[in-house]
Amino acid sequence: MELDSSNRISANHLEEMLTFLLEERWSSPDDRLPAVMIWGPPGAGKSAIVRHVAEKCDCAFIDLRLAQMEAIDIKGLPVPEKDGVHWKISAVYPREESSRGILFLDELSACDRTIQTAAYELILDRKLGDDYRLPDNWLIVAAGNRIEDNASAVAMSSALANRFLHVELEYNPKSWIEWAMHNNIHGAVTGLMRFKPQLLADTNENTQNLERGFPTPRSWERVSVLLSRVKEDTSQELLKPMICGLVGNSAGLDALSFFNLYQEMQSVLKMMLDPEAEIRIPGDIAKRYALTSALSRMVWNEEAGSEQIRFSGFFRISLELPGDFAAMAMLDAMELGKQAKQDTMALVTHPAYKAWIAKHGKAMRGRTA
C-alpha cells in the first residue's frame, strides 16, 4: 500500500498523536474519534511505540495478534438460548466501564478477509453485536506491514480501510534516534546509529539471512536492553553471540566493537572530570561518537560526582570537541535531562555556557537531536 508522504509520521510524532487521541477519549468520549492504523515494514517498532504510549500514559494495553486468531476469537462463540442466539465474547476484552487503555490489533494486514470482516464492527462501532461494547476510555490502534514489504500482507478492503486514520511510520535513522532519546535507548546504540546510520535496518534477503537475526529498529531496541544489563565481568565470548543473534553477524560485530569503545570512553570521562586532567579528544571518528554519546549521559549521572563537577566536566570536554560533536552533546544532554525531569536550564545558566555558545553556537543552528 503506497501512502502519500503527508501520511508519514516519525516515531516521536506518532507517540504524540496517540497520546492526544487517548487524552481526548478520556476527557470527552466520542465514537467519531477515529481508530488508528499504523503501516510500516517488519521490525520498524510499531508495536513497541504503542506499548510505550500505554506505559507513559499509565493505562492498560491489550495486544491481539490477529494473524493468529480465527473469526470466532474476535466475534465470540454463538450459543443458542431460549430467547435466541447469544454470543459469548472472549474474556480478553476489557469490561470495566471505568477502565482505560489501548486495544491493539496487531498484524491486521496479515489477516485474511474473514478475520478483517469480523473486526469491522469492533473498529467502527466499538461493539460486538448486542452483547459487548468497548468501554469509552479505550483507544483502538491497529498495525500491519505493507504489501511491498513481502511480509505476509493482504490487501485491505476499502470498507475496512475507511474506518481508520492511516499513518505510515517513518523509517530512517534520524527519526529513530529522536525516538530513542525519548525512550532510554542505550548510549552505545544511539552513538552507533549516528556513526553508521546504514546499520539501522537491512531486510534485504540478498544481504541478510531473514530466518536469523537481522538489523531493524526492533532488534536494536533489544540490543539496548541487553547492553543495559551487561556487567563488568560479562565476557566478550558471551556478549558476541547474543548481539549477533539479534542483528546478524556483520551489524553485531560493529555493535560489539562500538560498545567496547563506549565503555572505554566511560572510563576516560571519569579521568576527565578531574579539573587538573588534560583533555584529549580522540582523533578516531568512531571514538568521537562514542565519547559524545557517553558525555551527554554523564551530565545527569549523579554517581559521577556533584552537579558542579559534572557540569564543569561537561563544558571542559565539549569546549574541546569539534562543533558538530559539541552541538550533538549539548542537544542530547538537554533531551536526556528533560526525560529525567532534571532542570535543564542549569546547563544554559552555567558560567561556562557563554564561552561554549561563543565557540559552538554556529554549529547549533538548525540542528536537532
PyMOL commands that set and color helices and strands:
alter all, ss='L'
color gray80, all
select helices_A, chain A and resi 5-7+11-27+46-56+66-68+71-75+108-110+113-125+147-149+158-161+173-182+187-195+197-199+217-227+236-247+249-272+285-298+302-304+307-318+323-339+345-348+353-364
alter helices_A, ss='H'
color red, helices_A
select strands_A, chain A and resi 8-9+35-39+60-65+77-81+84-88+101-106+127-128+132-133+138-144+164-169
alter strands_A, ss='S'
color yellow, strands_A
deselect
rebuild
show_as cartoon
